[in-house]
Amino acid sequence: MTGQAALRGRILLIVAGGIAAYKSLELVRLLQKSGFGVTAVLTEAGARFVTPLSLQALTGNTVFSDLWSLTDEHEMGHIELSRAADLIVVAPASADILARMAAGLAGDLAATLLLATDTPVLAAPAMNVRMWEHPATQANVATLASRGIGFVGPEVGEMACHEVGPGRLAEPATILRAIEAHFDPGGGDDASQAAPLRGRHALVTAGPTHEPIDPVRYIANRSSGKQGFAIATALAALGAQVSLVSGPVGLADPPGVRVIRVETAAEMFAACQAALPADIAVCAAAVADWRVANPSTHKIKKGGGAPALEFTPNPDILAALAAPGPARPALVIGFAAETQNIAGHAVAKRLAKQADWIIANDVRPETGIMGGAANRISIFDAAGQEDWPSLSKAEVARRLAGRIAAALSPGTTAATVLAPRPG
């Protein structure tokens, strides 16, 4: 038991079904090499791809799989199994187990543990690209994210079915990095590599704004805030002190992030000004350009016909933050959610707002990006245009945070910043 005290953390690893389950063995090896203790739960489908004996040999612990095993319940009840862990990792997280998690089902040991626990959960999805992109899976991921479940991946690449796209399990080293970030967002032996944004203050905006028409009606948009929250989380994982100014969303506060909740664009503008000075500003919020000039103090009744609404411009948060002056952050990044002429509008916006980068995406309804779990972005800066493939919003945020850190640290690259640490 003397070695137990030296553990960096206790991981309960749930291995679900899918060909990617073989990577769970490498993940166990990396976790143990990095100082984590691992106990494994193997689902019935997962056991089709890896054996309990393999997991037991690598973890050095009993592998649990049967909810109804009297022996397992005697050794460690299923409730205690989750309570004994500091973090539950589901890798691979199949479409099936994500669906059961979202629905709150408890038909086997893994699902029961996930339903009965208050321990943080990190899921690493892995499935066919069509399964990942299906509206049912995207809805399940959105539901789980809103409940505070963390995600790493999936990545884009060729799968066992020979299709190419998002759905490939994140590499074990990438999952390890996400686990390490959970336990020590700004730490590590090599501070320059583990926390390249330590000492930096990042200001991030997220979500929609609600502009009142009367006490019960407002003008809004379909922004979910997921991308902005993911960016705040990723910047904090690289050591930044993060202030997240969020419009009305149904997302849990990211750990280690200062969150300021607002309703209107004017409130968001004031909160951003109050949060200065900052080294980094990422304006990911979908701020309403206009507001009703004189909202009614009482509910507008329809008996008098359609109301004539007079509009007035809202404060331009991105332009204000990017304006030259001593309070300007070193790096100001805006978003351009477009439905046509994406590149043209993005270039024009970057110049007009004086932003360093503009991140543009196509938010036509058929893309599923607005409110969805995935994103496909293009980054426009002084050097030109950089197109990224479709990725989970968590992975977009992770890569963007690495690019930001590299931009503020001469001589480094995003790949260097995001490279798994040795050990």
C-alpha positions in Angstrom: 0.0 0.0 0.0 3.0 2.3 0.2 3.1 2.7 -3.5 -0.6 3.7 -3.6 0.1 7.0 -1.9 2.4 8.0 -4.8 -0.3 7.6 -7.4 -1.2 10.7 -9.4 -4.8 9.5 -9.6 -7.1 6.5 -9.7 -8.6 5.8 -13.1 -11.7 3.6 -13.7 -11.4 2.6 -17.4 -14.5 1.4 -19.1 -13.7 -0.4 -22.3 -16.8 -0.6 -24.6 -17.2 -2.4 -27.9 -15.5 -1.6 -31.2 -12.3 -2.5 -33.1 -10.6 0.4 -31.4 -10.8 -1.4 -28.0 -7.4 -2.8 -28.6 -6.0 0.7 -28.1 -7.2 0.5 -24.5 -4.3 -1.8 -23.7 -1.8 0.9 -24.8 -3.7 3.5 -22.9 -3.4 1.4 -19.7 0.4 1.1 -20.3 0.7 4.9 -20.8 -1.4 5.6 -17.7 0.7 3.4 -15.5 3.9 4.7 -16.9 2.6 8.2 -16.0 1.9 7.3 -12.4 -1.9 6.5 -12.5 -3.5 3.4 -11.0 -6.0 1.7 -13.3 -9.0 -0.5 -12.7 -10.9 -1.8 -15.7 -14.5 -2.5 -16.5 -15.1 -4.5 -19.7 -18.5 -4.5 -21.4 -19.8 -7.6 -23.1 -19.2 -6.0 -26.5 -15.7 -4.9 -25.4 -14.8 -8.4 -24.5 -15.3 -9.3 -28.2 -12.1 -7.4 -29.0 -9.9 -7.6 -25.8 -9.8 -10.2 -23.1 -10.3 -9.7 -19.4 -7.0 -11.5 -18.9 -5.1 -9.0 -21.0 -6.6 -6.1 -19.0 -6.0 -7.8 -15.7 -2.4 -8.6 -16.6 -1.7 -4.9 -17.5 -3.6 -3.2 -14.7 -2.7 -5.7 -12.0 -6.2 -5.5 -10.8 -9.4 -7.5 -11.1 -11.3 -6.7 -14.3 -15.1 -6.2 -13.6 -17.8 -7.0 -16.2 -20.8 -8.6 -14.6 -23.4 -6.5 -12.7 -24.8 -9.7 -11.2 -21.5 -11.3 -10.0 -21.8 -12.1 -6.3 -18.0 -12.4 -6.1 -17.4 -9.0 -7.7 -20.0 -7.4 -5.4 -18.4 -9.0 -2.4 -14.9 -7.8 -3.4 -16.1 -4.3 -4.4 -19.7 -3.3 -4.9 -20.5 -1.5 -8.1 -21.3 1.8 -6.3 -18.0 1.7 -4.4 -16.2 0.8 -7.7 -17.0 4.3 -9.1 -16.5 6.1 -5.8 -13.0 4.7 -5.5 -12.0 6.4 -8.7 -10.9 10.0 -9.2 -11.8 9.9 -12.9 -13.9 7.5 -15.0 -12.6 7.2 -18.6 -14.8 5.5 -21.3 -12.4 4.5 -24.1 -13.5 3.6 -26.6 -17.0 5.1 -26.1 -19.1 3.4 -28.7 -22.3 4.9 -30.1 -24.3 2.4 -28.0 -22.7 3.3 -24.7 -23.1 7.0 -25.4 -26.8 6.5 -26.2 -27.3 4.5 -22.9 -25.5 7.2 -20.9 -27.7 9.9 -22.4 -30.8 7.9 -21.8 -29.8 7.0 -18.2 -30.1 3.2 -18.8 -28.6 0.8 -16.3 -28.8 -2.6 -17.9 -25.2 -3.7 -17.4 -22.3 -2.9 -15.0 -20.8 -0.1 -17.1 -24.0 1.8 -17.6 -25.0 1.3 -14.0 -21.6 2.8 -12.8 -22.0 5.7 -15.1 -25.5 6.4 -13.9 -24.8 6.0 -10.3 -21.6 8.0 -10.1 -20.8 11.6 -9.2 -17.1 11.1 -10.3 -16.0 13.2 -13.3 -16.3 11.3 -16.6 -14.2 11.6 -19.7 -15.4 9.9 -22.9 -13.3 9.1 -26.0 -15.8 8.3 -28.8 -15.0 5.8 -31.5 -17.4 4.6 -34.3 -18.1 4.7 -38.0 -18.2 8.2 -39.4 -21.9 7.8 -40.4 -22.7 6.7 -36.9 -20.8 9.7 -35.4 -22.5 12.2 -37.7 -26.0 10.7 -37.2 -28.3 13.3 -35.5 -29.1 10.8 -32.8 -25.4 10.5 -31.8 -24.9 14.2 -32.1 -27.9 14.8 -29.8 -26.6 12.3 -27.3 -23.1 13.9 -27.2 -24.7 17.4 -26.8 -26.9 16.0 -23.9 -23.9 14.5 -22.2 -21.7 17.6 -22.7 -24.5 19.7 -21.1 -24.3 17.4 -18.1 -20.6 18.0 -17.7 -19.2 14.9 -19.4 -15.8 15.6 -21.0 -14.9 14.5 -24.5 -11.6 13.8 -26.2 -11.8 13.2 -29.9 -12.9 11.6 -32.1 -10.2 12.2 -34.7 -10.5 12.3 -38.4 -8.8 9.4 -40.3 -9.3 6.1 -42.0 -11.2 3.5 -40.0 -11.4 -0.2 -40.0 -14.3 0.0 -42.4 -12.1 1.9 -44.8 -14.2 5.0 -44.6 -12.5 8.3 -43.8 -13.9 11.0 -41.6 -14.5 11.9 -37.9 -15.0 8.9 -35.7 -11.6 7.5 -35.2 -10.6 7.0 -31.5 -8.2 9.6 -30.3 -4.7 8.2 -29.9 -3.8 6.8 -26.4 -1.2 9.6 -26.0 -3.9 12.2 -26.7 -6.3 10.6 -24.2 -3.5 10.5 -21.7 -2.9 14.2 -22.2 -6.6 15.0 -21.6 -6.5 12.9 -18.4 -3.4 14.7 -17.2 -5.0 18.0 -17.9 -8.0 17.0 -15.7 -5.7 16.3 -12.7 -3.3 19.1 -13.2 -4.5 21.8 -15.7 -1.4 24.0 -15.3 1.2 21.7 -13.8 3.8 19.2 -14.9 7.5 18.9 -14.4 8.2 20.9 -17.6 6.2 24.1 -17.1 7.0 25.5 -20.4 5.7 22.5 -22.2 2.9 21.5 -19.8 1.5 25.0 -19.3 2.7 27.2 -22.1 0.0 29.8 -21.3 0.8 30.0 -17.6 0.7 33.7 -16.6 -1.5 34.6 -19.5 -5.1 35.9 -19.1 -7.5 34.7 -21.7 -10.9 36.3 -22.2 -13.4 34.1 -24.1 -17.0 34.9 -25.1 -19.6 32.2 -25.8 -23.2 31.5 -26.6 -26.0 33.7 -27.9 -27.3 37.0 -26.5 -31.0 37.6 -25.7 -32.3 41.0 -26.7 -35.7 41.8 -25.1 -38.7 42.8 -27.1 -40.9 42.9 -24.0 -40.8 41.1 -20.6 -41.5 37.7 -22.1 -40.1 37.8 -25.7 -36.6 38.3 -27.0 -34.5 38.1 -30.2 -31.8 35.3 -30.1 -30.0 32.8 -32.3 -29.3 29.1 -32.2 -25.8 29.3 -30.7 -25.3 26.6 -28.0 -22.1 28.0 -26.6 -20.3 24.6 -26.9 -17.4 25.9 -29.0 -16.7 28.8 -26.7 -16.9 26.7 -23.6 -14.6 24.1 -25.2 -12.1 26.8 -26.1 -12.1 28.2 -22.5 -11.5 24.6 -21.2 -8.6 24.0 -23.6 -6.9 27.3 -22.8 -7.2 26.6 -19.1 -5.7 23.1 -19.8 -2.6 24.9 -21.1 -2.3 27.0 -18.0 -4.1 30.2 -18.9 -6.2 32.1 -16.4 -9.5 32.2 -18.2 -12.5 34.5 -17.9 -15.5 33.1 -19.8 -18.3 35.6 -20.6 -21.3 33.6 -21.6 -24.7 34.4 -22.9 -27.7 32.1 -21.9 -26.7 28.5 -22.4 -27.4 25.2 -20.7 -23.8 24.2 -20.1 -22.0 23.5 -16.9 -19.2 25.9 -15.9 -15.8 24.5 -17.1 -13.5 23.5 -14.1 -10.9 26.1 -13.3 -12.5 28.8 -15.4 -14.1 32.1 -14.1 -17.5 32.3 -15.7 -19.5 35.5 -16.0 -23.1 34.9 -17.1 -24.9 37.7 -19.0 -28.1 38.0 -21.1 -27.7 40.9 -23.5 -25.0 42.2 -25.9 -24.7 45.3 -23.8 -24.1 43.2 -20.6 -21.5 41.1 -22.5 -19.7 44.2 -23.7 -19.6 45.6 -20.1 -18.4 42.3 -18.7 -15.6 42.0 -21.3 -14.4 45.6 -20.6 -14.4 44.8 -16.8 -12.4 41.6 -17.4 -9.5 43.5 -19.1 -6.5 43.5 -19.2 -6.1 40.3 -21.1 -3.4 38.7 -23.2 -5.8 36.7 -25.4 -9.3 37.5 -26.5 -11.4 34.9 -28.3 -14.8 36.2 -29.3 -16.7 33.0 -30.0 -20.1 34.3 -28.9 -22.9 34.8 -31.5 -23.7 38.4 -30.4 -26.9 40.0 -31.8 -25.9 42.9 -34.1 -29.1 44.7 -33.3 -31.5 45.2 -30.3 -34.9 46.7 -30.0 -34.4 50.4 -29.3 -37.3 50.7 -26.8 -38.4 47.3 -25.5 -41.9 47.4 -24.0 -42.1 47.2 -20.2 -45.3 45.2 -20.6 -46.2 42.2 -22.7 -47.2 43.4 -26.2 -50.7 42.2 -27.0 -51.6 41.0 -30.5 -55.0 42.7 -30.5 -53.4 45.9 -31.8 -51.8 44.3 -34.8 -48.2 43.5 -35.5 -45.9 45.8 -33.5 -43.5 48.2 -35.3 -40.1 47.5 -33.8 -37.3 50.0 -34.1 -33.8 48.6 -33.9 -30.5 50.1 -32.8 -27.0 48.7 -33.2 -25.5 46.7 -30.3 -21.9 47.4 -29.1 -19.3 45.8 -31.3 -17.3 43.7 -28.8 -14.8 42.3 -31.2 -14.0 45.7 -32.7 -13.7 47.3 -29.3 -11.3 44.6 -28.1 -9.2 44.8 -31.2 -8.9 48.6 -31.4 -5.3 49.8 -31.1 -4.3 51.0 -27.6 -2.6 50.0 -24.4 -5.6 47.7 -23.3 -5.6 45.7 -26.6 -4.8 42.0 -26.0 -1.8 40.6 -27.7 -3.9 38.3 -29.7 -7.6 39.0 -30.7 -9.6 36.3 -32.4 -13.1 36.6 -33.8 -15.6 34.2 -35.3 -17.5 34.6 -38.5 -20.6 32.3 -38.7 -21.6 32.5 -42.4 -24.0 30.9 -44.8 -22.5 32.1 -48.1 -19.2 33.5 -49.4 -17.4 32.3 -46.3 -13.9 33.3 -47.2 -14.9 36.7 -48.6 -16.9 37.7 -45.5 -14.2 36.4 -43.2 -11.4 38.4 -44.9 -13.5 41.5 -44.9 -14.4 41.1 -41.2 -10.8 40.6 -40.1 -9.8 43.8 -41.8 -12.8 45.8 -40.6 -12.6 44.7 -37.0 -8.7 44.8 -36.9 -8.7 41.3 -35.5 -5.6 39.1 -35.7 -7.4 36.0 -36.7 -11.0 35.3 -37.9 -12.3 31.8 -37.5 -15.0 31.2 -40.1 -17.5 28.3 -40.4 -20.5 27.4 -42.6 -23.6 27.5 -40.3 -26.2 26.6 -42.9 -28.8 24.3 -41.2 -27.7 21.3 -43.3 -24.2 21.4 -41.8 -25.4 20.8 -38.2 -22.6 23.0 -36.9 -24.8 25.6 -35.1 -25.7 23.8 -31.9 -24.0 20.5 -32.9 -21.0 18.7 -31.5 -18.7 19.0 -34.5 -17.3 21.9 -36.3 -15.4 22.6 -39.6 -13.4 25.8 -39.5 -11.1 28.0 -41.6 -8.7 30.3 -39.9 -7.9 33.6 -41.7 -4.9 35.6 -40.5 -2.2 37.9 -42.1 -0.6 34.8 -43.7 -3.7 33.7 -45.5 -6.3 30.9 -45.0 -5.9 27.6 -43.1 -8.7 25.0 -43.6 -9.3 22.3 -40.9 -11.3 19.1 -41.4 -14.5 18.4 -39.5 -13.6 17.7 -35.9 -15.4 17.6 -32.6 -15.7 21.0 -31.0 -13.5 19.8 -28.2 -10.7 18.8 -30.6 -11.1 22.1 -32.5 -10.6 23.9 -29.2 -7.6 21.8 -28.2 -5.9 22.5 -31.6 -6.8 26.1 -31.5 -5.4 26.5 -28.0 -2.2 25.0 -29.2 -2.0 27.4 -32.1 -2.6 30.3 -29.7 0.1 29.1 -27.4 2.5 28.8 -30.3 1.7 32.3 -31.6 2.5 33.8 -28.2 5.7 31.7 -27.7 8.3 32.4 -30.5 10.2 29.4 -31.6 7.4 26.9 -30.8 4.7 25.3 -32.9 1.3 24.1 -32.2 2.5 20.5 -32.7 5.2 21.0 -30.1 2.8 22.5 -27.6 0.3 19.7 -28.0 2.8 16.8 -28.2 2.4 14.3 -25.4 4.9 14.7 -22.6 7.5 11.9 -22.2 7.2 9.6 -19.3 
